[in-house]
Amino acid sequence: MSLCKGCKVYAVTFKNIFFQFTSDQLKKFKSYVAQIDVNYWLDYNSCSTQKRKIPIPTSHENLILIFDMHEIKELQTLLEIDQKNLIKIISPSEIDVPLILN
């Protein structure tokens, strides 16, 4: 996730999906993702042969994003919703590997 300081737009890249959000849109999206009842959707779509069973609707009526349980957990981690699985971002100086510039 990154923020364009010029236009104040957040860019979120997840797998092959690229989201762009204003601050308010990002808050609403995070709230929606945090409230997804994964078990409900897995049960609701249990007869489906599709691997991905958890929908996230979009503002386009003919476009619904679908995820599997693992992808939803990854998305929640990326959006810092799942606090127990946060990944610490390290700086280049913390990497203890010799750098060789070609």
DACOR-V95510 format. One line per field, one symbol per residue. burial: b if it has 24 or more other C-alpha atoms within 12 Angstrom, else e. A space follows every 50 residues. Layout:
burial=???
//
This chain:
burial=eeeeeeeeebebeeeeeeeeeeeeebeebbeebbebebeeebeeeeeeee eebbbbeeeeeeeebbbeeebbbbbbebbebeeeeeeeeeeeeeeeeeee ee
//
